[in-house]
Amino acid sequence: MEKLIELAGSLVSGAVIAVIASWLTVRARNRQDRQEEIGALRVQADALTVAVAELQGAAAANRHLWEGPAERARSFLLATLAYFGGAAQARIAGGTDVQSGLVGMGQAAELLSRDRRASKTECGGRTRTAQPSRRSSCPADALPRRGRRRHHRAATQRLHGH
C-alpha cells in the first residue's frame, strides 16, 4: 500500500511539474512574441517619424518655393498683364469700358487658373533628370533623395485623386 501511495505521489508531482513546465513554456513564448511586436512597433514608429519629418520638409519647401513673395509678385504681374492685354483686345474690337474690363478680368482669371494648375501638376508625372546640376522648379527636389520618390508618388496620387 505504501508503494502505491508513493507511486501516486510521484505521479501527482510529475503531473504538477509537467503542468508548471508547460505553463512556463507558453508564458515564455508569449513574452517573446510581445517583445517581437514591440520591436516591430518601434520600427513602424521610427518610419512614421521619418515620414513626418519628410512631410514637414516638403511643406517648408513648398511654402518657400511656391508661396513666397517672389511667387506672389510673379502671379500679380501675370494677372495684371493678362488683364490689360484682354482689356486692350476688347477695346480694339470696339467694346465699352465695362466690356473691356470684364474681358480683362476673364483673361487674368484664365491665366491664373492655368498657371495654378500647371504649378500643382508640374512635378507630378515627370521622371528625375539625368543632370543633377540643373535646377528644378519642383518643390520635392529640395528634399533629400532617400525615400523621397515613394512618398512623392503617393502624395501626387492623393493630390490627383487616383
C-alpha positions as CSV (number, residue, x, y, z in Angstrom):
1,M,0.0,0.0,0.0
2,E,2.9,2.3,0.8
3,K,4.4,1.7,-2.6
4,L,1.0,2.5,-4.2
5,I,0.8,5.8,-2.2
6,E,4.5,6.6,-3.1
7,L,3.7,5.8,-6.8
8,A,0.6,8.0,-6.7
9,G,2.6,10.8,-5.1
10,S,5.3,10.6,-7.7
11,L,2.7,10.6,-10.5
12,V,1.0,13.6,-9.0
13,S,4.2,15.5,-8.5
14,G,5.3,14.6,-12.1
15,A,1.9,15.9,-13.4
16,V,2.3,19.1,-11.4
17,I,5.8,19.5,-12.7
18,A,4.6,18.9,-16.3
19,V,1.8,21.5,-15.9
20,I,4.2,24.1,-14.5
21,A,6.7,23.4,-17.2
22,S,4.0,23.8,-19.9
23,W,2.7,27.0,-18.3
24,L,6.3,28.4,-18.2
25,T,6.9,27.5,-21.8
26,V,3.7,29.2,-23.0
27,R,4.4,32.2,-20.9
28,A,8.0,32.5,-22.3
29,R,6.7,32.2,-25.9
30,N,4.0,34.8,-25.2
31,R,6.6,37.1,-23.8
32,Q,8.9,36.6,-26.8
33,D,6.0,37.3,-29.1
34,R,5.2,40.5,-27.2
35,Q,8.9,41.6,-27.4
36,E,8.9,41.0,-31.2
37,E,5.7,43.0,-31.6
38,I,7.2,45.9,-29.5
39,G,10.2,45.8,-31.8
40,A,8.0,45.9,-34.9
41,L,6.0,48.8,-33.4
42,R,9.2,50.7,-32.7
43,V,10.4,50.2,-36.3
44,Q,7.0,51.5,-37.5
45,A,7.1,54.4,-35.1
46,D,10.6,55.3,-36.5
47,A,9.4,55.1,-40.0
48,L,6.4,57.3,-39.2
49,T,8.7,59.8,-37.5
50,V,10.9,59.9,-40.7
51,A,7.8,60.3,-42.9
52,V,6.5,63.2,-40.7
53,A,9.9,64.9,-40.9
54,E,10.0,64.5,-44.7
55,L,6.5,65.8,-45.0
56,Q,7.4,68.9,-42.9
57,G,10.4,69.4,-45.1
58,A,8.2,69.2,-48.2
59,A,5.7,71.7,-46.7
60,A,8.5,74.1,-45.9
61,A,10.0,73.8,-49.3
62,N,6.5,74.3,-50.8
63,R,6.0,77.4,-48.8
64,H,9.4,78.7,-49.7
65,L,9.2,78.0,-53.4
66,W,5.5,78.4,-54.3
67,E,4.0,80.8,-51.7
68,G,6.8,83.3,-51.1
69,P,6.8,87.0,-52.0
70,A,8.6,86.4,-55.4
71,E,5.9,83.9,-56.5
72,R,3.1,86.2,-55.4
73,A,4.7,89.1,-57.3
74,R,5.1,87.0,-60.4
75,S,1.4,85.9,-60.2
76,F,0.3,89.5,-59.7
77,L,2.4,90.7,-62.7
78,L,1.0,87.9,-64.8
79,A,-2.6,88.7,-63.8
80,T,-2.0,92.4,-64.4
81,L,-0.5,91.9,-67.9
82,A,-3.3,89.4,-68.8
83,Y,-5.9,91.9,-67.6
84,F,-4.5,94.8,-69.6
85,G,-4.0,92.6,-72.6
86,G,-7.6,91.4,-72.6
87,A,-8.9,94.9,-72.0
88,A,-6.9,96.2,-74.9
89,Q,-8.2,93.4,-77.2
90,A,-11.8,94.2,-76.2
91,R,-11.2,97.9,-76.7
92,I,-9.7,97.4,-80.1
93,A,-12.7,95.2,-81.1
94,G,-15.0,98.1,-80.2
95,G,-16.1,97.2,-76.7
96,T,-17.1,99.7,-74.0
97,D,-15.1,100.4,-70.8
98,V,-17.1,97.9,-68.8
99,Q,-16.8,95.2,-71.5
100,S,-13.1,95.7,-71.8
101,G,-12.7,95.4,-68.0
102,L,-14.8,92.2,-68.0
103,V,-12.7,90.7,-70.8
104,G,-9.5,91.7,-69.0
105,M,-10.7,90.1,-65.7
106,G,-11.7,87.0,-67.6
107,Q,-8.2,86.8,-69.3
108,A,-6.5,87.3,-65.9
109,A,-8.6,84.6,-64.2
110,E,-8.0,82.2,-67.0
111,L,-4.3,82.8,-67.0
112,L,-4.1,82.5,-63.2
113,S,-6.1,79.3,-63.2
114,R,-3.9,77.7,-65.9
115,D,-0.7,78.8,-64.1
116,R,-2.0,77.4,-60.7
117,R,-3.0,74.1,-62.3
118,A,0.4,73.9,-64.0
119,S,2.3,74.6,-60.8
120,K,0.3,72.0,-58.9
121,T,0.9,69.2,-61.5
122,E,4.4,70.3,-62.8
123,C,6.4,67.7,-60.9
124,G,3.7,65.1,-60.7
125,G,4.3,62.8,-63.6
126,R,7.9,63.6,-64.5
127,T,11.0,61.5,-64.0
128,R,14.2,62.6,-62.5
129,T,16.6,64.3,-64.8
130,A,20.0,62.8,-65.6
131,Q,21.6,66.2,-64.9
132,P,21.7,66.8,-61.2
133,S,23.2,70.3,-61.7
134,R,20.1,71.5,-63.5
135,R,17.7,73.4,-61.1
136,S,14.2,72.1,-61.0
137,S,11.1,74.0,-60.2
138,C,9.5,71.0,-58.4
139,P,9.4,71.6,-54.6
140,A,10.1,68.0,-53.9
141,D,13.6,68.3,-55.4
142,A,14.6,70.4,-52.4
143,L,14.2,67.3,-50.2
144,P,16.8,64.7,-49.5
145,R,16.9,61.8,-52.1
146,R,16.5,58.9,-49.6
147,G,13.0,57.5,-49.7
148,R,11.5,60.6,-51.4
149,R,10.4,59.0,-54.7
150,R,7.9,56.7,-53.0
151,H,6.4,59.4,-50.7
152,H,6.3,61.9,-53.6
153,R,4.4,59.4,-55.9
154,A,1.9,58.6,-53.1
155,A,1.3,62.3,-52.4
156,T,0.9,63.1,-56.0
157,Q,-1.6,60.3,-56.5
158,R,-3.6,61.6,-53.4
159,L,-3.5,65.1,-54.8
160,H,-4.9,64.0,-58.2
161,G,-7.5,61.6,-56.6
162,H,-6.1,58.3,-58.0
